[in-house]
Amino acid sequence: MLMLGLAAFTAGSLVPAAALAQAGPAETPQGAIVIPDDVQIFGKNDPNHRRATAVVNGDIITGTDVEQRLALILAANQGKIGPEEMQRLRLQVLRNLIDETLQIQEAKAQDLKVTDDEVDSTYERVAQQNFRQEATALDTYLGKVGSSAGSLKRQIRGELAWQAVLRRNVQPFVNVSETEVREVMDRLKAAKGTEEYRLGEIFLSATSETRAQVSENAQQIMEQLKKGGSFVAYARQYSQASTAAVGGDLGWIRLAQLPSELAGAAQGLGAGQLVGPVETSGGFSILYLIDKRQVLTADPRDAVLSLKQISIEFPAGTTEATATKRAAEFAAAMKSARGCGAVDAVAQGIGAQVVANDQVRARDLPGPLQDALLALSLGETSPPFGSIAEGVRVLMLCGRDDPQVATGPSFEQMMAQMEDDRVNKRAQAYLRDLRRDAVIEYN
């Protein structure tokens, strides 16, 4: 059990012990837990000394397990984590490994097997989808950053085991009626044209007694995110909401669905911006705006563009004056090109390179380029962009497939989404029970 320092308790914040003797559990902030006003800690409470390994119901979590899992997070954050944050992160990794161990143990207790072939297949898919490389290349990369294939495969095994447990013990008992789904879809249609926000959230729960410490922790996480830390990685490791497993992604929601404090904070955000920590009744939240759209309204950014990129490079040692003159000549030549059919010949005449791609989503382009390209007519080019080191390039619009009017989720998709939400809430309660009954020894 983690002992709290004396400073964590403020005068008048707890009910006196004498009063607790006459009060029922429901009448006290801590229920049946009795904490006197004059707390005295016996023994040294050193927050900088924490044991890094554990034995969970007989299964060992080693220091190597912790360090290799930590290395994955450091790689995702490009190593931009300070010493104090590193210690907190190491402790969170240990807690995550304990949860993972409990999930694997529960699957075994339920005689639910996760085969090596299943783990290897998922590992290969992760390599291709998340790292865009083959499994053998991912093995090499993980070793290079201080982790290992075994560490990532253990995490995969834990996720597969927990999914198997939920499929047997939770999902069959979750029901969403057709009436509930229709009510939600009717509300969605009524909201057509209003704004929806796709938000990420890192939520840290707090009580009146822990408010100051949690607020400080939230502020430190915010500072790390501003320095370039991965929001998804921090959400997975720190957030205490059910969305932690998906990197804090709340999906598409309307601000009216959020507590008023969070709705007000998110109102003025632009895509890619952060806000927080925002205090709510249950703790503190950090919000990240992933994207914004209008309900059941076609978004021009979902247009699929056919583009040609025309570029020139500068020889090493090119001066700024020479590069500026060359860029101006390049821009003038591009304006003289009459559409995508003629641009290749013009490019060849000035020594430029041409690359074509007819499956570019406007949404996937940097913000300034999105606006510039969506305003073009066929055969027109974007303003030149680049640098002396990377060269100068323009994009010519050769075609555009506009998105169809959005119809929103189907009945089946909406039902699946509502079922998933209820499964996640029950899964959190299930895991709390496993933690409560676990025998854990720290080494």
Order of alpha helices (4+ residues) and beta strands (2+ residues): alpha-beta-beta-alpha-alpha-alpha-alpha-alpha-alpha-beta-alpha-alpha-beta-alpha-beta-beta-beta-alpha-alpha-beta-alpha-beta-beta-alpha-beta
